[in-house]
Amino acid sequence: MLFPTLEEVRRLSENYRMIPVFWEIPADHWSPLQVFAAMSQGEEHAFLLESISTPQAPWQRWSYIGWNSPFGAPVQELADLPAVSPFFPEKPELSGGFLRMQDGQCRMFTEMAAYDHMHSTLIIMVNLYTGTDIAAQYQAAEIRAAEIASKIEGVRLKPQYRDDEPPIEVQPSGGMTSVTNAPDSFELYRRLRSSRPAPYLYYIKADGAYEMGAADSPDAGGTVGFYANHGMQKLCTPVVSVRYAENRAEIRSADPQETEQVLALMRSAKLENHDA
């Protein structure tokens, strides 16, 4: 059953251009990584934001997964992003909006999911748009939410594995470290989140490349973040980040020790019998 009701959505459509609807299901047998692995299949753009910190709590209640990105926009066009959708108390803060990339571009996401670490549930979010048949969109959103849940159920992550053959090759290059024969980007992210826990962890799939990183605190001038549709912003500057394309990775960090830790992850064997 969707929240809010169709009647409430119709009322909200008088003042907002977009209204998110929520479908909540038990998910103690899932993880945010599994949700991302399922929903990023076949998508050119997708993201995973884990443990986003807030002033109220050093570790946030929600992890966010987004996919289905129909268009992008330059960051400067979003400096004064208006509140185009409502915010619902006790629901995820991020229900759509623009994900800001390190290259200064943003991607709009119309479907998202939020994993509730407090209650081990998953909230699937679909955005409805005013100006078209709200009732038909509402009915389609309920069907779509069930399709998403079924797709996630059909995916199981394999245990972490060793994939560092042939040996990686490392070469300093300006302010970054270039690595060839790097391990698969998603496997590298799994290692990073296990060995380098941080209040803010992200993994982004965009335009044939992958970005991942860890940050210790929010940052008003951050290079990676999210502009929510109801006006909220969450931004950070990564302590360490990795951009990955094909089998080549670029590690960026002002701290040489952080770079060495990522290189160690690339060379390491993974834990056997371990699912994320």
Buried (B, 14 or more C-beta within 10 A) or exposed (E): EBBBEBEBBBEBBEEBBBBBBBBBBEBEEBBBBBBBBBBBEEBEBBBBBBBBBEEEEEEBBBBBBBBBBEEBBEBEEBEEBEBBBBBBEEBBBBBBBBBBBBEEBBBBBBBBBBBBBEEEBBBBBBBBBBEEEBEEBBEEBBEBBEEBBEEBBEBEBEEBEEEBEEEBEBEEEEEBBBBBBBBEBBBBBBBBBBEBEBBBBBBBBBEEBBBBBBBBEBBEEBBBBBBBBBBBBBBBBBBBBBBBBEBBBBBBBEEEEBBEBBBEBBEBEBEEEEEB
